[in-house]
Amino acid sequence: MVYVFLADGFEEIEAIGIIDILRRANIKVVTASVGSKTVCGSHGVEVIADVLADEITPDEELEAVALPGGMPGMVNLDKSLKVHEFLDYANNTGKLCAAICAAPSVLGHSGILDGREAVCYPGFESELKGARLSGEYVVQSGNVITGRGPGVTTDFALKMVEYLAGKETAENIRKGMQCRK
C-alpha cells in the first residue's frame, strides 16, 4: 500500500499524477490528508482524501510513502508529526520514500537523505540536508526517489512503479500512456 500525503497547498499535477499512475499499475493507493479530509491544492483544486492522517498508523502493509510538493503544501507536510512518523517507519523498514518538487525538503529535514543522491525544485537545495545533489530530473538512491517538479511527474511516478512493481510493468504503463522515453 502506498500512502500519498496531502496538505493544503499541495501541487495538484504531482499528487494526481502519482495516484493515477500507481493505480494503473494496480498498486493500492491511500490518500491521507493533514488537516481536514477536503484538501485544497496550490491552484485551487479541491480533493477529498481517503483518510485523515491522524486516523492511520504505519504497519506491514506499507510499501511506500509519497509526498507531492507545492507551496505551502510542503511546509504543511513537514509540520506534521504523522508524516514524519510514516517516513521514519518506511525508511527504517527499507520501504520506498518518494518526494517531488519542494517535498524532498521534508526528507532532508528527516535525515533520510544523508549520503543519498537527490534532486528538488530549484531553490530548495539547501533543505536537502546530507544529500549529494544530482543534475538529473528524477533520481533513485536506494529506497528513496526524488523528482524536480511538476514537469517530471510522469517520469517520477513511473520510477515509483518500477521500484514497486517492476520495470516491465512501468514500461507497459509508459507505452500505454504514450509517454516518450
C-alpha positions as CSV (number, residue, x, y, z in Angstrom):
1,M,0.0,0.0,0.0
2,V,1.2,3.5,-0.9
3,Y,0.3,6.4,1.2
4,V,0.2,9.7,-0.6
5,F,0.1,12.5,1.9
6,L,-1.8,15.7,1.0
7,A,-1.9,19.1,2.8
8,D,-3.4,22.4,1.8
9,G,-1.2,23.9,-0.9
10,F,-0.2,20.6,-2.5
11,E,0.8,20.6,-6.2
12,E,-2.2,19.1,-8.0
13,I,-0.3,17.7,-11.0
14,E,2.1,15.9,-8.8
15,A,-0.4,14.4,-6.4
16,I,-3.0,13.3,-9.0
17,G,-0.3,12.1,-11.4
18,I,1.3,9.9,-8.7
19,I,-2.1,8.5,-7.7
20,D,-3.3,7.8,-11.2
21,I,-0.1,6.1,-12.5
22,L,0.3,3.9,-9.4
23,R,-3.3,2.8,-9.7
24,R,-2.8,2.0,-13.4
25,A,-0.1,-0.4,-12.1
26,N,-2.8,-2.0,-9.7
27,I,-0.9,-0.7,-6.7
28,K,-3.2,0.2,-3.8
29,V,-3.0,3.9,-3.0
30,V,-4.5,5.6,0.0
31,T,-4.6,9.4,0.2
32,A,-4.1,10.7,3.7
33,S,-4.8,14.4,4.5
34,V,-3.1,16.5,7.1
35,G,-5.9,18.6,8.5
36,S,-9.4,18.1,7.0
37,K,-10.5,15.4,4.5
38,T,-11.0,18.1,1.9
39,V,-7.7,19.4,0.8
40,C,-7.1,22.5,-1.4
41,G,-4.2,22.4,-3.8
42,S,-1.9,25.3,-4.6
43,H,-4.0,26.2,-7.7
44,G,-7.4,25.9,-6.0
45,V,-8.3,22.3,-6.9
46,E,-10.0,20.6,-4.0
47,V,-9.5,16.9,-3.4
48,I,-11.3,14.6,-0.8
49,A,-8.7,12.4,0.8
50,D,-9.4,8.8,1.6
51,V,-8.5,9.2,5.3
52,L,-7.2,11.7,7.8
53,A,-3.5,11.2,8.6
54,D,-4.3,11.2,12.3
55,E,-6.6,8.1,11.8
56,I,-3.8,5.8,10.5
57,T,-0.6,4.2,11.7
58,P,2.2,2.6,9.7
59,D,2.2,-1.2,9.5
60,E,3.5,-4.1,7.5
61,E,1.1,-3.3,4.6
62,L,3.0,-0.1,3.9
63,E,5.1,-0.3,0.7
64,A,5.8,3.4,0.2
65,V,5.2,7.0,1.3
66,A,4.8,9.6,-1.4
67,L,4.9,13.4,-0.9
68,P,3.8,15.8,-3.6
69,G,5.4,19.3,-3.5
70,G,3.7,22.6,-3.8
71,M,3.6,25.6,-1.5
72,P,2.6,25.8,1.2
73,G,1.8,22.1,0.9
74,M,5.4,21.0,1.6
75,V,5.6,23.2,4.6
76,N,2.3,21.8,5.9
77,L,3.5,18.2,5.3
78,D,6.8,19.0,7.1
79,K,4.9,20.3,10.2
80,S,3.0,17.0,10.5
81,L,4.3,14.6,13.1
82,K,2.2,11.9,11.4
83,V,4.0,12.4,8.1
84,H,7.4,12.1,9.8
85,E,6.2,9.0,11.7
86,F,5.3,7.3,8.3
87,L,8.6,8.5,6.7
88,D,10.7,7.2,9.6
89,Y,8.8,3.8,9.6
90,A,9.2,3.5,5.8
91,N,12.9,4.4,5.8
92,N,13.7,2.2,8.8
93,T,12.0,-0.8,7.3
94,G,13.5,-0.3,3.8
95,K,10.3,0.8,2.2
96,L,10.1,3.4,-0.5
97,C,10.2,7.1,0.4
98,A,9.3,9.3,-2.6
99,A,9.1,13.1,-2.8
100,I,8.9,15.5,-5.7
101,C,9.3,19.3,-6.2
102,A,9.8,21.0,-2.8
103,A,8.8,17.9,-0.8
104,P,12.3,16.3,-0.9
105,S,13.0,19.1,1.7
106,V,10.8,17.0,4.2
107,L,13.1,14.0,3.6
108,G,16.1,16.3,4.1
109,H,14.7,17.6,7.4
110,S,14.1,13.9,8.5
111,G,17.7,12.9,7.8
112,I,16.5,10.4,5.2
113,L,18.7,11.9,2.5
114,D,22.0,11.6,4.4
115,G,24.5,10.2,1.9
116,R,22.0,9.8,-0.8
117,E,21.7,11.4,-4.2
118,A,18.7,13.6,-4.5
119,V,17.0,16.4,-6.5
120,C,14.4,19.0,-5.8
121,Y,12.7,22.1,-7.2
122,P,15.4,24.8,-7.8
123,G,15.9,27.0,-4.8
124,F,15.3,24.2,-2.2
125,E,18.7,22.5,-2.5
126,S,19.9,23.9,0.9
127,E,17.0,22.0,2.5
128,L,18.3,18.6,1.3
129,K,20.4,18.0,4.4
130,G,23.1,15.5,3.9
131,A,22.2,14.8,0.2
132,R,24.5,14.7,-2.8
133,L,22.8,16.9,-5.3
134,S,22.2,15.4,-8.8
135,G,21.7,17.1,-12.1
136,E,19.1,14.6,-13.2
137,Y,15.3,15.2,-13.1
138,V,14.4,12.0,-11.3
139,V,16.8,10.1,-9.1
140,Q,16.6,6.8,-7.2
141,S,19.1,6.3,-4.4
142,G,18.4,3.1,-2.6
143,N,14.8,3.2,-1.2
144,V,14.5,6.9,-1.9
145,I,13.1,8.5,-5.2
146,T,13.2,12.3,-5.7
147,G,12.0,14.4,-8.6
148,R,12.5,18.0,-9.6
149,G,8.9,19.3,-10.2
150,P,5.6,19.1,-11.9
151,G,7.0,18.6,-15.4
152,V,8.6,15.3,-14.4
153,T,5.6,13.9,-12.5
154,T,5.0,11.1,-15.0
155,D,8.7,10.0,-15.0
156,F,8.7,10.2,-11.2
157,A,5.6,8.1,-10.8
158,L,6.8,5.6,-13.4
159,K,10.1,5.3,-11.4
160,M,7.9,4.5,-8.3
161,V,6.0,1.8,-10.4
162,E,9.3,0.4,-11.5
163,Y,10.5,0.2,-7.9
164,L,7.2,-1.3,-6.6
165,A,6.0,-3.5,-9.5
166,G,9.0,-4.0,-11.8
167,K,10.5,-2.5,-14.9
168,E,8.2,-4.4,-17.3
169,T,5.0,-3.0,-15.6
170,A,6.4,0.5,-15.7
171,E,7.3,0.2,-19.3
172,N,3.9,-1.2,-20.2
173,I,2.2,1.8,-18.5
174,R,4.6,4.2,-20.2
175,K,3.7,2.8,-23.6
176,G,0.0,2.7,-22.8
177,M,0.1,6.3,-21.8
178,Q,2.0,7.2,-25.0
179,C,4.9,8.7,-23.0
180,R,8.3,9.3,-24.6
181,K,11.3,7.7,-23.2
